[in-house]
């Protein structure tokens, strides 16, 4: 079985959540534990930092991984979703897993997977943990997929648990109030394992305190660590990630790294070179200067409120925005956040997924001047053609649009 055959099998037999949504979601750890046992229980031999949260868990995971790499450790990194290639999800010191490794894992375990029918994410979790153990990583940074308590990554017994923040996302699975969502995320807190919470909130703080005390620990709320403020600000000024919302992720990662006793020099180096060291893409990423072209993977109201703040700060006379969302996000709330001054020109498009809202539906929800271009690549091309060198172009609202624009700039002649 080659890589193409493995991917075809994987996508056809168990489509991923980012393609089909709820149909791919399998809550609970039973399948994962069966699959882990089949491949030798790698989760029991993995030294890991476990990261959950509504937004920012990807950036926070990469920041932590980069600083750990800067100490000379061999660092595994498991994140989702991917933007261009599935291999992006599983990295060691920034290098994606080889396609041959993916093919070999699927081929060796196909018969068992056909029997157990694990989800796409359960399969990827087992593949990552197996790969990290075989490659003898010193430590792995593992991002949850969805939630925490019932997420397949929660078979881990980590050395540190990190929860970035709580917002409204995936409410059909996690609950429709912040305390309910927090309870699901708090499920990664384990007895005797230190825990860092990125942002304290009056509706969720007691949820975390209650769970932590059940586990015999005292959680650290990163936003309450004022004594670290000056150090954190120095690292923030050097950091390769420049989005406004990264201030919160930097804060969380910084406090987590302090809990791991990582030297200041390694934190500084990791933050300053996080994208180069880990391969992180799509976080307020500048793709070109003329016209300034930026993409960002923020895709719900909690994340996009920071993106819109940054859009409002751009000084350019015209800003062309290519925007699309999927149908399980809080689109109506997001629409109220988007800037609507005369200098903002909207091109709504249909992300390449069965879960997408159509471009026309987005335009109708917008209710103001704009365009609907169904094909994302055509929408992006139109915006780039309309913008002059003094303008700016922004692409966002969906990981799929970010994937399309990154592919365009990566593979252009």
ROKE-155665 format. One record per residue (C-alpha): residue number from 1; chain; x, y, z. Coordinates in steps of 0.05 Angstrom, whole numbers, plus 5000, padded with zeros to 4 digits. Example, Ala and Ser with C-alpha at 12.3 -4.5 7.8 and 13.67 -1.06 7.14 Angstrom:
REM residues 2
ATOM   num   chaine     c1     c2     c3
ATOM     1        A   5246   4910   5156
ATOM     2        A   5273   4979   5143
REM end
This chain:
REM residues 413
ATOM   num   chaine     c1     c2     c3
ATOM     1        A   5000   5000   5000
ATOM     2        A   5028   5068   4980
ATOM     3        A   5011   5135   5011
ATOM     4        A   4958   5152   4960
ATOM     5        A   4923   5086   4971
ATOM     6        A   4928   5094   5047
ATOM     7        A   4897   5163   5044
ATOM     8        A   4842   5140   4998
ATOM     9        A   4826   5082   5045
ATOM    10        A   4827   5127   5106
ATOM    11        A   4783   5182   5078
ATOM    12        A   4733   5134   5045
ATOM    13        A   4726   5086   5104
ATOM    14        A   4724   5138   5160
ATOM    15        A   4716   5210   5134
ATOM    16        A   4747   5262   5181
ATOM    17        A   4707   5312   5222
ATOM    18        A   4733   5371   5182
ATOM    19        A   4698   5341   5121
ATOM    20        A   4632   5313   5147
ATOM    21        A   4623   5342   5216
ATOM    22        A   4580   5305   5268
ATOM    23        A   4580   5239   5229
ATOM    24        A   4654   5231   5244
ATOM    25        A   4649   5244   5319
ATOM    26        A   4655   5184   5364
ATOM    27        A   4656   5205   5437
ATOM    28        A   4688   5160   5488
ATOM    29        A   4754   5124   5496
ATOM    30        A   4735   5051   5484
ATOM    31        A   4755   5049   5411
ATOM    32        A   4819   5088   5424
ATOM    33        A   4840   5041   5480
ATOM    34        A   4827   4980   5436
ATOM    35        A   4868   5010   5380
ATOM    36        A   4924   5031   5428
ATOM    37        A   4927   4960   5457
ATOM    38        A   4932   4933   5387
ATOM    39        A   4993   4976   5372
ATOM    40        A   5027   4963   5439
ATOM    41        A   4997   5017   5484
ATOM    42        A   5044   5073   5463
ATOM    43        A   5004   5124   5505
ATOM    44        A   5031   5090   5568
ATOM    45        A   5103   5103   5547
ATOM    46        A   5094   5174   5522
ATOM    47        A   5117   5234   5563
ATOM    48        A   5069   5288   5541
ATOM    49        A   5040   5358   5550
ATOM    50        A   4965   5355   5536
ATOM    51        A   4932   5418   5509
ATOM    52        A   4857   5432   5503
ATOM    53        A   4815   5495   5494
ATOM    54        A   4764   5528   5448
ATOM    55        A   4814   5572   5412
ATOM    56        A   4890   5580   5410
ATOM    57        A   4907   5508   5428
ATOM    58        A   4944   5499   5362
ATOM    59        A   4986   5562   5370
ATOM    60        A   4998   5547   5443
ATOM    61        A   5020   5476   5427
ATOM    62        A   5069   5501   5374
ATOM    63        A   5098   5553   5421
ATOM    64        A   5109   5501   5476
ATOM    65        A   5139   5452   5426
ATOM    66        A   5187   5504   5397
ATOM    67        A   5213   5523   5466
ATOM    68        A   5222   5450   5484
ATOM    69        A   5260   5439   5418
ATOM    70        A   5305   5498   5435
ATOM    71        A   5329   5460   5497
ATOM    72        A   5356   5405   5452
ATOM    73        A   5299   5356   5464
ATOM    74        A   5269   5312   5410
ATOM    75        A   5197   5337   5409
ATOM    76        A   5135   5305   5379
ATOM    77        A   5076   5349   5361
ATOM    78        A   5006   5325   5346
ATOM    79        A   4955   5377   5322
ATOM    80        A   4894   5383   5278
ATOM    81        A   4866   5397   5229
ATOM    82        A   4917   5400   5173
ATOM    83        A   4918   5455   5121
ATOM    84        A   4950   5423   5060
ATOM    85        A   4976   5353   5077
ATOM    86        A   4953   5303   5129
ATOM    87        A   5026   5292   5148
ATOM    88        A   5026   5362   5180
ATOM    89        A   4987   5333   5239
ATOM    90        A   5045   5291   5264
ATOM    91        A   5113   5323   5269
ATOM    92        A   5180   5312   5304
ATOM    93        A   5222   5374   5312
ATOM    94        A   5181   5408   5259
ATOM    95        A   5188   5353   5207
ATOM    96        A   5122   5320   5184
ATOM    97        A   5115   5245   5188
ATOM    98        A   5139   5212   5123
ATOM    99        A   5085   5190   5075
ATOM   100        A   5115   5120   5077
ATOM   101        A   5103   5118   5152
ATOM   102        A   5030   5136   5143
ATOM   103        A   5022   5082   5090
ATOM   104        A   5057   5029   5132
ATOM   105        A   5014   5043   5193
ATOM   106        A   4950   5038   5154
ATOM   107        A   4972   4974   5118
ATOM   108        A   4995   4940   5182
ATOM   109        A   4932   4956   5220
ATOM   110        A   4879   4956   5166
ATOM   111        A   4848   4889   5184
ATOM   112        A   4840   4909   5257
ATOM   113        A   4812   4977   5239
ATOM   114        A   4761   4945   5193
ATOM   115        A   4738   4904   5252
ATOM   116        A   4738   4960   5305
ATOM   117        A   4718   5018   5259
ATOM   118        A   4755   5073   5295
ATOM   119        A   4742   5145   5273
ATOM   120        A   4791   5184   5231
ATOM   121        A   4816   5222   5292
ATOM   122        A   4822   5159   5334
ATOM   123        A   4864   5129   5278
ATOM   124        A   4908   5190   5273
ATOM   125        A   4918   5192   5349
ATOM   126        A   4941   5120   5350
ATOM   127        A   4987   5132   5290
ATOM   128        A   5018   5193   5323
ATOM   129        A   5030   5160   5391
ATOM   130        A   5058   5097   5358
ATOM   131        A   5105   5139   5314
ATOM   132        A   5129   5182   5373
ATOM   133        A   5146   5121   5415
ATOM   134        A   5181   5085   5358
ATOM   135        A   5221   5148   5343
ATOM   136        A   5237   5155   5417
ATOM   137        A   5217   5227   5426
ATOM   138        A   5236   5258   5492
ATOM   139        A   5168   5292   5499
ATOM   140        A   5105   5302   5458
ATOM   141        A   5059   5361   5456
ATOM   142        A   4989   5335   5442
ATOM   143        A   4929   5378   5422
ATOM   144        A   4860   5351   5435
ATOM   145        A   4814   5344   5375
ATOM   146        A   4746   5363   5404
ATOM   147        A   4730   5375   5477
ATOM   148        A   4774   5338   5526
ATOM   149        A   4740   5289   5572
ATOM   150        A   4718   5242   5516
ATOM   151        A   4771   5261   5465
ATOM   152        A   4814   5203   5442
ATOM   153        A   4878   5238   5463
ATOM   154        A   4853   5235   5535
ATOM   155        A   4881   5165   5543
ATOM   156        A   4946   5201   5561
ATOM   157        A   4972   5211   5631
ATOM   158        A   5012   5274   5616
ATOM   159        A   5065   5311   5656
ATOM   160        A   5026   5376   5646
ATOM   161        A   4955   5394   5625
ATOM   162        A   4940   5460   5591
ATOM   163        A   4872   5491   5576
ATOM   164        A   4875   5555   5535
ATOM   165        A   4805   5585   5541
ATOM   166        A   4731   5570   5537
ATOM   167        A   4684   5597   5484
ATOM   168        A   4624   5575   5444
ATOM   169        A   4643   5522   5392
ATOM   170        A   4618   5452   5377
ATOM   171        A   4560   5465   5424
ATOM   172        A   4521   5406   5396
ATOM   173        A   4574   5360   5428
ATOM   174        A   4601   5399   5487
ATOM   175        A   4541   5437   5513
ATOM   176        A   4509   5505   5501
ATOM   177        A   4535   5542   5562
ATOM   178        A   4606   5561   5581
ATOM   179        A   4605   5519   5645
ATOM   180        A   4583   5457   5607
ATOM   181        A   4638   5467   5555
ATOM   182        A   4688   5479   5611
ATOM   183        A   4669   5413   5644
ATOM   184        A   4686   5376   5580
ATOM   185        A   4753   5412   5572
ATOM   186        A   4768   5402   5646
ATOM   187        A   4765   5327   5634
ATOM   188        A   4839   5329   5614
ATOM   189        A   4858   5349   5685
ATOM   190        A   4888   5287   5718
ATOM   191        A   4903   5268   5790
ATOM   192        A   4971   5296   5812
ATOM   193        A   4986   5327   5744
ATOM   194        A   5000   5403   5744
ATOM   195        A   4951   5444   5704
ATOM   196        A   4954   5513   5672
ATOM   197        A   4889   5548   5652
ATOM   198        A   4901   5604   5602
ATOM   199        A   4843   5651   5617
ATOM   200        A   4801   5657   5680
ATOM   201        A   4727   5672   5670
ATOM   202        A   4673   5681   5722
ATOM   203        A   4629   5628   5690
ATOM   204        A   4682   5575   5684
ATOM   205        A   4733   5587   5739
ATOM   206        A   4696   5546   5792
ATOM   207        A   4688   5488   5743
ATOM   208        A   4764   5484   5736
ATOM   209        A   4776   5494   5810
ATOM   210        A   4727   5438   5827
ATOM   211        A   4758   5389   5778
ATOM   212        A   4828   5407   5799
ATOM   213        A   4813   5398   5873
ATOM   214        A   4782   5330   5858
ATOM   215        A   4849   5313   5828
ATOM   216        A   4888   5339   5887
ATOM   217        A   4921   5397   5851
ATOM   218        A   4919   5473   5850
ATOM   219        A   4912   5500   5779
ATOM   220        A   4951   5560   5755
ATOM   221        A   4911   5613   5718
ATOM   222        A   4960   5644   5669
ATOM   223        A   4924   5711   5664
ATOM   224        A   4930   5720   5739
ATOM   225        A   5006   5713   5739
ATOM   226        A   5020   5788   5741
ATOM   227        A   5089   5776   5770
ATOM   228        A   5109   5746   5702
ATOM   229        A   5082   5805   5662
ATOM   230        A   5147   5840   5644
ATOM   231        A   5182   5776   5625
ATOM   232        A   5123   5755   5582
ATOM   233        A   5119   5821   5547
ATOM   234        A   5193   5817   5528
ATOM   235        A   5182   5749   5496
ATOM   236        A   5119   5773   5462
ATOM   237        A   5157   5829   5427
ATOM   238        A   5206   5778   5399
ATOM   239        A   5154   5726   5380
ATOM   240        A   5145   5705   5307
ATOM   241        A   5069   5703   5316
ATOM   242        A   5040   5773   5309
ATOM   243        A   4964   5768   5314
ATOM   244        A   4931   5807   5371
ATOM   245        A   4900   5743   5398
ATOM   246        A   4970   5712   5404
ATOM   247        A   4980   5754   5467
ATOM   248        A   4935   5704   5504
ATOM   249        A   4969   5644   5473
ATOM   250        A   5038   5671   5490
ATOM   251        A   5015   5682   5561
ATOM   252        A   4989   5611   5567
ATOM   253        A   5050   5579   5534
ATOM   254        A   5098   5621   5576
ATOM   255        A   5066   5601   5642
ATOM   256        A   5063   5528   5619
ATOM   257        A   5137   5529   5602
ATOM   258        A   5152   5560   5670
ATOM   259        A   5115   5501   5702
ATOM   260        A   5161   5455   5662
ATOM   261        A   5223   5494   5686
ATOM   262        A   5246   5510   5615
ATOM   263        A   5305   5559   5613
ATOM   264        A   5290   5631   5592
ATOM   265        A   5339   5627   5533
ATOM   266        A   5301   5567   5504
ATOM   267        A   5234   5603   5512
ATOM   268        A   5261   5664   5477
ATOM   269        A   5290   5624   5420
ATOM   270        A   5228   5581   5412
ATOM   271        A   5180   5640   5411
ATOM   272        A   5223   5680   5363
ATOM   273        A   5227   5622   5313
ATOM   274        A   5163   5583   5327
ATOM   275        A   5140   5579   5254
ATOM   276        A   5207   5559   5227
ATOM   277        A   5219   5508   5282
ATOM   278        A   5151   5474   5282
ATOM   279        A   5122   5488   5213
ATOM   280        A   5063   5529   5239
ATOM   281        A   5022   5563   5184
ATOM   282        A   4959   5605   5178
ATOM   283        A   4962   5647   5242
ATOM   284        A   4956   5719   5218
ATOM   285        A   5006   5697   5166
ATOM   286        A   5033   5748   5115
ATOM   287        A   5037   5714   5047
ATOM   288        A   5062   5773   5007
ATOM   289        A   5074   5848   5016
ATOM   290        A   5045   5879   4952
ATOM   291        A   4988   5878   4961
ATOM   292        A   4994   5858   5034
ATOM   293        A   4961   5790   5036
ATOM   294        A   4944   5758   5102
ATOM   295        A   4908   5694   5122
ATOM   296        A   4884   5669   5189
ATOM   297        A   4851   5604   5213
ATOM   298        A   4804   5637   5264
ATOM   299        A   4736   5605   5250
ATOM   300        A   4687   5621   5307
ATOM   301        A   4664   5684   5343
ATOM   302        A   4713   5675   5401
ATOM   303        A   4772   5673   5353
ATOM   304        A   4747   5721   5300
ATOM   305        A   4735   5777   5349
ATOM   306        A   4811   5785   5353
ATOM   307        A   4818   5779   5278
ATOM   308        A   4768   5835   5266
ATOM   309        A   4804   5879   5316
ATOM   310        A   4867   5869   5276
ATOM   311        A   4832   5882   5210
ATOM   312        A   4807   5949   5238
ATOM   313        A   4879   5968   5255
ATOM   314        A   4905   5958   5184
ATOM   315        A   4921   6027   5155
ATOM   316        A   4908   6009   5082
ATOM   317        A   4858   6050   5041
ATOM   318        A   4821   5987   5016
ATOM   319        A   4818   5919   5047
ATOM   320        A   4791   5861   5006
ATOM   321        A   4763   5805   5049
ATOM   322        A   4752   5735   5022
ATOM   323        A   4708   5702   5074
ATOM   324        A   4671   5636   5082
ATOM   325        A   4647   5592   5140
ATOM   326        A   4620   5523   5154
ATOM   327        A   4549   5512   5177
ATOM   328        A   4563   5488   5248
ATOM   329        A   4595   5555   5268
ATOM   330        A   4562   5616   5299
ATOM   331        A   4559   5653   5233
ATOM   332        A   4507   5704   5252
ATOM   333        A   4548   5726   5312
ATOM   334        A   4611   5730   5269
ATOM   335        A   4575   5773   5217
ATOM   336        A   4559   5825   5270
ATOM   337        A   4633   5828   5288
ATOM   338        A   4660   5841   5218
ATOM   339        A   4680   5913   5202
ATOM   340        A   4634   5946   5151
ATOM   341        A   4666   6013   5135
ATOM   342        A   4670   6034   5062
ATOM   343        A   4743   6012   5056
ATOM   344        A   4725   5938   5069
ATOM   345        A   4704   5900   5007
ATOM   346        A   4674   5830   5018
ATOM   347        A   4677   5770   4972
ATOM   348        A   4640   5713   5004
ATOM   349        A   4656   5643   4980
ATOM   350        A   4638   5570   4993
ATOM   351        A   4691   5530   5030
ATOM   352        A   4709   5463   4999
ATOM   353        A   4671   5418   5047
ATOM   354        A   4602   5386   5054
ATOM   355        A   4594   5429   5117
ATOM   356        A   4601   5495   5080
ATOM   357        A   4551   5552   5080
ATOM   358        A   4542   5575   5008
ATOM   359        A   4572   5641   4984
ATOM   360        A   4502   5668   4969
ATOM   361        A   4477   5648   5038
ATOM   362        A   4535   5685   5069
ATOM   363        A   4522   5747   5027
ATOM   364        A   4448   5745   5046
ATOM   365        A   4467   5740   5120
ATOM   366        A   4514   5798   5111
ATOM   367        A   4458   5841   5084
ATOM   368        A   4505   5895   5058
ATOM   369        A   4545   5908   4996
ATOM   370        A   4589   5850   4975
ATOM   371        A   4599   5794   4924
ATOM   372        A   4587   5719   4923
ATOM   373        A   4637   5675   4885
ATOM   374        A   4626   5601   4899
ATOM   375        A   4694   5575   4879
ATOM   376        A   4745   5593   4934
ATOM   377        A   4805   5596   4887
ATOM   378        A   4767   5642   4840
ATOM   379        A   4746   5686   4898
ATOM   380        A   4818   5692   4923
ATOM   381        A   4843   5707   4852
ATOM   382        A   4789   5760   4843
ATOM   383        A   4809   5795   4908
ATOM   384        A   4883   5794   4889
ATOM   385        A   4867   5823   4820
ATOM   386        A   4824   5879   4849
ATOM   387        A   4874   5901   4902
ATOM   388        A   4929   5949   4883
ATOM   389        A   4997   5953   4917
ATOM   390        A   4971   6000   4971
ATOM   391        A   4913   5955   4990
ATOM   392        A   4908   5894   5034
ATOM   393        A   4876   5826   5023
ATOM   394        A   4851   5781   5079
ATOM   395        A   4829   5709   5071
ATOM   396        A   4795   5674   5130
ATOM   397        A   4734   5647   5166
ATOM   398        A   4750   5575   5149
ATOM   399        A   4812   5530   5150
ATOM   400        A   4793   5510   5079
ATOM   401        A   4803   5580   5052
ATOM   402        A   4869   5585   5088
ATOM   403        A   4889   5518   5057
ATOM   404        A   4871   5543   4988
ATOM   405        A   4910   5608   4993
ATOM   406        A   4971   5575   5025
ATOM   407        A   4971   5523   4969
ATOM   408        A   4967   5579   4918
ATOM   409        A   5027   5617   4946
ATOM   410        A   5067   5554   4960
ATOM   411        A   5060   5523   4892
ATOM   412        A   5057   5584   4846
ATOM   413        A   5110   5587   4791
REM end
